[in-house]
Amino acid sequence: MRIHEPGLTMEHAASLDEADGRLSQAVEIGEITARLRKRYPPSEISPADLAERVRVYHHRFDTARIRSYVPILVEHLARRSIDTPSFQSALHERD
């Protein structure tokens, strides 16, 4: 939290931290999607489907306290869901 910045209220600092979190998540999602697009051509999976999978898997870790490994885990889940279609079905059954 940015409470050490002069003139910044706790509420405003929390709001800025939340905005930073959303921005960093958007950057992570974009980077993961870009790496996967290089690996999987549109003939194998549509860009929209790929982006949706990354967003869905990333969302599963919204409450994770330790965020360091989230991008790695999301990319792994997305790759596995593309390489093993039954894996994708199994994940949807759990929801």
MDTraj code that builds the backbone (N, CA, C; nanometers):
import mdtraj as md
import numpy as np

residues = "MET ARG ILE HIS GLU PRO GLY LEU THR MET GLU HIS ALA ALA SER LEU ASP GLU ALA ASP GLY ARG LEU SER GLN ALA VAL GLU ILE GLY GLU ILE THR ALA ARG LEU ARG LYS ARG TYR PRO PRO SER GLU ILE SER PRO ALA ASP LEU ALA GLU ARG VAL ARG VAL TYR HIS HIS ARG PHE ASP THR ALA ARG ILE ARG SER TYR VAL PRO ILE LEU VAL GLU HIS LEU ALA ARG ARG SER ILE ASP THR PRO SER PHE GLN SER ALA LEU HIS GLU ARG ASP".split()
xyz = np.array([
    [0.0839, -0.1169, 0.0000],
    [0.0000, 0.0000, 0.0000],
    [0.0884, 0.1232, 0.0000],
    [0.0445, 0.2315, -0.0590],
    [0.1238, 0.3527, -0.0780],
    [0.1033, 0.4563, 0.0316],
    [0.0846, 0.4182, 0.1537],
    [0.0503, 0.5146, 0.2579],
    [0.1644, 0.6101, 0.2908],
    [0.2839, 0.5857, 0.2422],
    [0.3974, 0.6719, 0.2733],
    [0.4046, 0.7936, 0.1826],
    [0.3233, 0.7991, 0.0805],
    [0.3239, 0.9145, -0.0085],
    [0.2498, 1.0290, 0.0591],
    [0.3105, 1.1501, 0.0626],
    [0.2481, 1.2636, 0.1312],
    [0.1109, 1.2976, 0.0714],
    [0.0152, 1.3256, 0.1590],
    [-0.1171, 1.3692, 0.1157],
    [-0.2068, 1.2588, 0.0634],
    [-0.1633, 1.1348, 0.0728],
    [-0.2403, 1.0228, 0.0196],
    [-0.3188, 0.9568, 0.1322],
    [-0.4509, 0.9534, 0.1173],
    [-0.5340, 0.8896, 0.2193],
    [-0.5260, 0.7384, 0.2037],
    [-0.5652, 0.6676, 0.3084],
    [-0.5662, 0.5209, 0.3039],
    [-0.6585, 0.4714, 0.1928],
    [-0.7750, 0.5368, 0.1787],
    [-0.8721, 0.4944, 0.0775],
    [-0.8159, 0.5134, -0.0632],
    [-0.7516, 0.6287, -0.0844],
    [-0.6949, 0.6562, -0.2164],
    [-0.5792, 0.5610, -0.2456],
    [-0.4981, 0.5333, -0.1451],
    [-0.3867, 0.4397, -0.1624],
    [-0.4388, 0.3014, -0.1977],
    [-0.5449, 0.2580, -0.1298],
    [-0.6039, 0.1266, -0.1590],
    [-0.6596, 0.1231, -0.3003],
    [-0.7211, 0.2338, -0.3421],
    [-0.7764, 0.2420, -0.4777],
    [-0.6650, 0.2335, -0.5820],
    [-0.5539, 0.3030, -0.5574],
    [-0.4403, 0.2976, -0.6498],
    [-0.3797, 0.1583, -0.6544],
    [-0.3682, 0.0938, -0.5395],
    [-0.3143, -0.0424, -0.5351],
    [-0.4036, -0.1389, -0.6120],
    [-0.5343, -0.1214, -0.5989],
    [-0.6285, -0.2073, -0.6720],
    [-0.6134, -0.1865, -0.8225],
    [-0.5986, -0.0606, -0.8646],
    [-0.5800, -0.0308, -1.0069],
    [-0.4488, -0.0907, -1.0569],
    [-0.3428, -0.0809, -0.9759],
    [-0.2142, -0.1417, -1.0128],
    [-0.2284, -0.2924, -1.0283],
    [-0.3033, -0.3540, -0.9381],
    [-0.3249, -0.4986, -0.9444],
    [-0.3965, -0.5392, -1.0714],
    [-0.4992, -0.4624, -1.1092],
    [-0.5728, -0.4931, -1.2328],
    [-0.4829, -0.4756, -1.3544],
    [-0.4001, -0.3702, -1.3523],
    [-0.3094, -0.3463, -1.4642],
    [-0.2068, -0.4580, -1.4747],
    [-0.1492, -0.4991, -1.3624],
    [-0.0482, -0.6050, -1.3680],
    [-0.1107, -0.7372, -1.4115],
    [-0.2357, -0.7631, -1.3724],
    [-0.3037, -0.8842, -1.4187],
    [-0.3261, -0.8780, -1.5690],
    [-0.3652, -0.7615, -1.6189],
    [-0.3877, -0.7464, -1.7630],
    [-0.2574, -0.7672, -1.8398],
    [-0.1478, -0.7170, -1.7855],
    [-0.0168, -0.7355, -1.8495],
    [0.0211, -0.8832, -1.8482],
    [0.0034, -0.9494, -1.7342],
    [0.0331, -1.0935, -1.7253],
    [-0.0478, -1.1721, -1.8277],
    [-0.1772, -1.1451, -1.8336],
    [-0.2649, -1.2162, -1.9269],
    [-0.2198, -1.1922, -2.0704],
    [-0.1846, -1.0685, -2.1026],
    [-0.1365, -1.0363, -2.2373],
    [-0.0074, -1.1084, -2.2718],
    [0.0849, -1.1137, -2.1768],
    [0.2127, -1.1813, -2.2009],
    [0.1941, -1.3317, -2.2191],
    [0.1106, -1.3914, -2.1353],
    [0.0847, -1.5357, -2.1467],
    [0.0203, -1.5657, -2.2811],
    [-0.0795, -1.4863, -2.3170],
    [-0.1505, -1.5065, -2.4437],
    [-0.0548, -1.4925, -2.5615],
    [0.0333, -1.3936, -2.5570],
    [0.1296, -1.3732, -2.6663],
    [0.2234, -1.4931, -2.6805],
    [0.2725, -1.5448, -2.5681],
    [0.3606, -1.6625, -2.5752],
    [0.2870, -1.7826, -2.6341],
    [0.1629, -1.8020, -2.5927],
    [0.0867, -1.9169, -2.6420],
    [0.0492, -1.9010, -2.7894],
    [0.0276, -1.7787, -2.8346],
    [-0.0033, -1.7563, -2.9770],
    [0.1152, -1.7954, -3.0651],
    [0.2370, -1.7749, -3.0127],
    [0.3560, -1.8160, -3.0883],
    [0.3644, -1.9683, -3.0978],
    [0.3173, -2.0353, -2.9948],
    [0.3261, -2.1809, -2.9892],
    [0.2126, -2.2492, -3.0650],
    [0.0931, -2.1909, -3.0605],
    [-0.0252, -2.2529, -3.1212],
    [-0.0812, -2.1622, -3.2305],
    [-0.0726, -2.2055, -3.3561],
    [-0.1237, -2.1231, -3.4664],
    [-0.2768, -2.1160, -3.4636],
    [-0.3341, -2.0155, -3.5303],
    [-0.4805, -2.0022, -3.5347],
    [-0.5508, -2.1242, -3.5937],
    [-0.4798, -2.2024, -3.6739],
    [-0.5411, -2.3235, -3.7297],
    [-0.5628, -2.4300, -3.6213],
    [-0.4879, -2.4190, -3.5113],
    [-0.5008, -2.5152, -3.4017],
    [-0.6010, -2.4681, -3.2956],
    [-0.5983, -2.3387, -3.2663],
    [-0.6920, -2.2800, -3.1696],
    [-0.7125, -2.1337, -3.2070],
    [-0.8368, -2.0911, -3.2062],
    [-0.8649, -1.9522, -3.2447],
    [-0.8062, -1.8573, -3.1400],
    [-0.7604, -1.7404, -3.1842],
    [-0.7059, -1.6429, -3.0886],
    [-0.8063, -1.6065, -2.9786],
    [-0.9343, -1.5997, -3.0139],
    [-1.0367, -1.5662, -2.9139],
    [-1.0496, -1.6770, -2.8096],
    [-1.0482, -1.8019, -2.8542],
    [-1.0580, -1.9148, -2.7612],
    [-0.9345, -1.9202, -2.6717],
    [-0.8193, -1.8976, -2.7291],
    [-0.6952, -1.8979, -2.6516],
    [-0.6989, -1.7889, -2.5445],
    [-0.7363, -1.6687, -2.5837],
    [-0.7431, -1.5575, -2.4882],
    [-0.8443, -1.5858, -2.3776],
    [-0.9573, -1.6447, -2.4133],
    [-1.0598, -1.6777, -2.3136],
    [-1.0081, -1.7812, -2.2137],
    [-0.9392, -1.8821, -2.2624],
    [-0.8835, -1.9836, -2.1714],
    [-0.7859, -1.9203, -2.0730],
    [-0.6991, -1.8343, -2.1241],
    [-0.6015, -1.7688, -2.0366],
    [-0.6739, -1.6846, -1.9315],
    [-0.7755, -1.6087, -1.9726],
    [-0.8511, -1.5268, -1.8767],
    [-0.9194, -1.6140, -1.7706],
    [-0.9819, -1.7221, -1.8146],
    [-1.0526, -1.8109, -1.7212],
    [-0.9551, -1.8734, -1.6216],
    [-0.8436, -1.9255, -1.6718],
    [-0.7467, -1.9888, -1.5818],
    [-0.6835, -1.8862, -1.4885],
    [-0.6574, -1.7670, -1.5387],
    [-0.6001, -1.6619, -1.4549],
    [-0.6983, -1.6243, -1.3442],
    [-0.8248, -1.6172, -1.3778],
    [-0.9286, -1.5820, -1.2805],
    [-0.9341, -1.6836, -1.1661],
    [-0.9031, -1.8079, -1.1940],
    [-0.9045, -1.9115, -1.0897],
    [-0.8057, -1.8808, -0.9768],
    [-0.7063, -1.7992, -1.0048],
    [-0.6036, -1.7675, -0.9049],
    [-0.6224, -1.6278, -0.8446],
    [-0.7395, -1.5677, -0.8624],
    [-0.7638, -1.4330, -0.8099],
    [-0.7409, -1.4225, -0.6598],
    [-0.7693, -1.5274, -0.5866],
    [-0.7552, -1.5217, -0.4409],
    [-0.6218, -1.5772, -0.3907],
    [-0.5340, -1.6115, -0.4825],
    [-0.4035, -1.6650, -0.4423],
    [-0.3245, -1.5579, -0.3675],
    [-0.2708, -1.5939, -0.2540],
    [-0.1922, -1.4983, -0.1754],
    [-0.0538, -1.4776, -0.2351],
    [0.0049, -1.5836, -0.2831],
    [0.1371, -1.5740, -0.3452],
    [0.1160, -1.5731, -0.4958],
    [0.1491, -1.4613, -0.5595],
    [0.1180, -1.4403, -0.7006],
    [0.2347, -1.4769, -0.7934],
    [0.3497, -1.5066, -0.7375],
    [0.4704, -1.5274, -0.8176],
    [0.4553, -1.6340, -0.9250],
    [0.3863, -1.7415, -0.8927],
    [0.3779, -1.8543, -0.9849],
    [0.2504, -1.8567, -1.0678],
    [0.1637, -1.7593, -1.0490],
    [0.0365, -1.7586, -1.1216],
    [0.0570, -1.7629, -1.2730],
    [0.1435, -1.6791, -1.3318],
    [0.1597, -1.6858, -1.4779],
    [0.2055, -1.8232, -1.5267],
    [0.2965, -1.8859, -1.4534],
    [0.3461, -2.0184, -1.4922],
    [0.2334, -2.1208, -1.4862],
    [0.1557, -2.1165, -1.3792],
    [0.0452, -2.2111, -1.3634],
    [-0.0623, -2.1903, -1.4697],
    [-0.0938, -2.0655, -1.4978],
    [-0.1955, -2.0350, -1.5991],
    [-0.1499, -2.0841, -1.7357],
    [-0.0251, -2.0563, -1.7707],
    [0.0261, -2.1005, -1.9003],
    [0.0242, -2.2528, -1.9096],
    [0.0621, -2.3195, -1.8029],
    [0.0603, -2.4661, -1.8014],
    [-0.0818, -2.5189, -1.8221],
    [-0.1780, -2.4628, -1.7505],
    [-0.3171, -2.5068, -1.7649],
    [-0.3685, -2.4835, -1.9068],
    [-0.3368, -2.3681, -1.9625],
    [-0.3827, -2.3374, -2.0985],
    [-0.3197, -2.4332, -2.1997],
    [-0.1890, -2.4562, -2.1891],
    [-0.1223, -2.5499, -2.2811],
    [-0.1821, -2.6892, -2.2684],
    [-0.2034, -2.7317, -2.1455],
    [-0.2579, -2.8660, -2.1244],
    [-0.3994, -2.8775, -2.1812],
    [-0.4785, -2.7722, -2.1676],
    [-0.6157, -2.7774, -2.2195],
    [-0.6184, -2.7826, -2.3716],
    [-0.5160, -2.7274, -2.4354],
    [-0.5079, -2.7315, -2.5822],
    [-0.4539, -2.8671, -2.6271],
    [-0.3492, -2.9129, -2.5604],
    [-0.2857, -3.0391, -2.5990],
    [-0.3700, -3.1615, -2.5641],
    [-0.4509, -3.1507, -2.4593],
    [-0.5329, -3.2627, -2.4126],
    [-0.6770, -3.2142, -2.3988],
    [-0.7568, -3.2227, -2.5055],
    [-0.8936, -3.1697, -2.5004],
    [-0.9772, -3.2241, -2.3845],
    [-0.9541, -3.3485, -2.3439],
    [-1.0314, -3.4040, -2.2322],
    [-1.0007, -3.3305, -2.1016],
    [-0.8814, -3.2714, -2.0915],
    [-0.8443, -3.1940, -1.9734],
    [-0.9334, -3.0708, -1.9619],
    [-0.9596, -3.0049, -2.0730],
    [-1.0471, -2.8876, -2.0753],
    [-1.1864, -2.9256, -2.0275],
    [-1.2378, -3.0372, -2.0748],
    [-1.3715, -3.0826, -2.0347],
    [-1.3762, -3.1128, -1.8855],
    [-1.2724, -3.1766, -1.8344],
    [-1.2680, -3.2116, -1.6923],
    [-1.2673, -3.0867, -1.6048],
    [-1.1978, -2.9823, -1.6485],
    [-1.1944, -2.8593, -1.5708],
    [-1.3316, -2.7941, -1.5653],
    [-1.4043, -2.7963, -1.6760],
    [-1.5372, -2.7348, -1.6777],
    [-1.6363, -2.8130, -1.5931],
    [-1.6182, -2.9418, -1.5819],
    [-1.7075, -3.0234, -1.4993],
    [-1.6923, -2.9898, -1.3517],
    [-1.5731, -2.9451, -1.3104],
    [-1.5471, -2.9125, -1.1696],
    [-1.6140, -2.7829, -1.1278],
    [-1.6408, -2.6945, -1.2208],
    [-1.6985, -2.5622, -1.1866],
    [-1.8419, -2.5697, -1.1455],
])
top = md.Topology()
chain = top.add_chain()
for i, resn in enumerate(residues, 1):
    res = top.add_residue(resn, chain, resSeq=i)
    for name in ("N", "CA", "C"):
        top.add_atom(name, md.element.get_by_symbol(name[0]), res)
traj = md.Trajectory(xyz[None], top)
